[in-house]
Amino acid sequence: MNMTNTLLDERERNLLQWRSRRGLVENDIFIEQFFATYGDQLTHRHAAGLSALMELADNDLLDLFLLRKEPEGALDTEEIKEVLELVRKRKPGSLSHVG
């Protein structure tokens, strides 16, 4: 797959955000803040990393978001690591606007 640094257009970004909805509210909070912070800066490379993360079970995804685990095996890619770094940059206590 050819990863590019070209920005997602609005339709692609909205579709990615819709596909990133989760069953676990904690994951949704991380993802909503991610899109609120970086949505207009997301590239096709970010989309590939986030899409791969969305294949995980909710608890496994939360473990990655909370630094309980690091990506391993097929998930140990630069795209996924870059997305996780952005997700993990949230500021404590800054989730009050989500929901």
C-alpha positions as CSV (number, residue, x, y, z in Angstrom):
1,M,0.0,0.0,0.0
2,N,1.3,3.4,-0.9
3,M,1.3,5.7,2.1
4,T,1.3,9.4,1.3
5,N,1.5,12.5,3.3
6,T,-1.3,14.2,1.3
7,L,-4.1,15.5,3.4
8,L,-7.5,13.8,3.6
9,D,-10.3,15.8,2.1
10,E,-13.4,16.5,4.1
11,R,-15.3,13.5,2.9
12,E,-12.5,11.1,3.5
13,R,-11.9,12.6,7.0
14,N,-15.7,12.4,7.9
15,L,-15.8,8.8,6.6
16,L,-12.7,7.8,8.7
17,Q,-14.2,9.5,11.8
18,W,-17.5,7.6,11.3
19,R,-15.7,4.3,10.8
20,S,-13.7,5.0,14.0
21,R,-16.7,4.9,16.3
22,R,-16.2,2.4,19.1
23,G,-18.4,0.5,21.6
24,L,-16.2,1.5,24.6
25,V,-16.8,5.1,25.6
26,E,-13.2,5.5,26.8
27,N,-12.0,4.8,23.3
28,D,-14.5,7.1,21.8
29,I,-13.2,9.9,24.0
30,F,-9.7,9.4,22.8
31,I,-10.8,9.2,19.2
32,E,-13.1,12.3,19.4
33,Q,-10.3,14.4,20.9
34,F,-7.9,13.1,18.2
35,F,-10.2,14.3,15.5
36,A,-11.0,17.6,17.2
37,T,-7.2,18.3,17.6
38,Y,-5.8,16.9,14.4
39,G,-8.7,16.4,12.0
40,D,-7.7,19.1,9.5
41,Q,-4.1,17.9,9.5
42,L,-4.7,14.2,8.9
43,T,-3.0,12.5,5.9
44,H,-3.6,9.2,4.1
45,R,-0.7,7.8,6.1
46,H,-2.6,8.7,9.4
47,A,-5.8,7.2,8.0
48,A,-4.0,3.9,7.3
49,G,-2.6,3.8,10.8
50,L,-5.9,4.6,12.4
51,S,-7.8,2.1,10.2
52,A,-5.4,-0.6,11.3
53,L,-6.0,0.3,15.0
54,M,-9.8,0.2,14.5
55,E,-9.5,-3.5,13.6
56,L,-8.5,-4.2,17.3
57,A,-10.9,-5.3,20.0
58,D,-11.9,-2.3,22.2
59,N,-9.9,-3.5,25.3
60,D,-6.7,-4.0,23.2
61,L,-7.1,-0.6,21.6
62,L,-7.6,1.0,25.0
63,D,-4.4,-0.7,26.3
64,L,-2.5,0.9,23.5
65,F,-4.0,4.3,24.1
66,L,-3.2,4.2,27.8
67,L,0.4,3.0,27.3
68,R,-0.4,-0.4,28.9
69,K,1.0,-2.0,25.8
70,E,3.0,-1.0,22.7
71,P,2.2,-2.2,19.2
72,E,3.7,-5.6,18.3
73,G,3.9,-7.7,15.2
74,A,1.8,-6.5,12.3
75,L,0.8,-3.4,14.3
76,D,4.4,-2.3,14.8
77,T,4.5,0.1,11.9
78,E,5.5,3.8,11.6
79,E,1.9,4.8,10.6
80,I,0.4,3.2,13.7
81,K,3.1,4.5,16.0
82,E,2.6,8.0,14.7
83,V,-1.2,7.9,15.3
84,L,-0.7,6.5,18.8
85,E,1.8,9.3,19.6
86,L,-0.8,11.9,18.5
87,V,-3.6,10.2,20.5
88,R,-1.5,9.9,23.6
89,K,-0.6,13.6,23.5
90,R,-3.9,14.6,25.0
91,K,-3.7,16.8,28.1
92,P,-5.1,15.3,31.4
93,G,-8.4,16.9,32.3
94,S,-9.0,18.1,28.7
95,L,-11.8,15.7,27.9
96,S,-14.7,17.8,29.3
97,H,-15.7,19.0,25.9
98,V,-16.3,15.5,24.6
99,G,-19.6,13.8,25.0
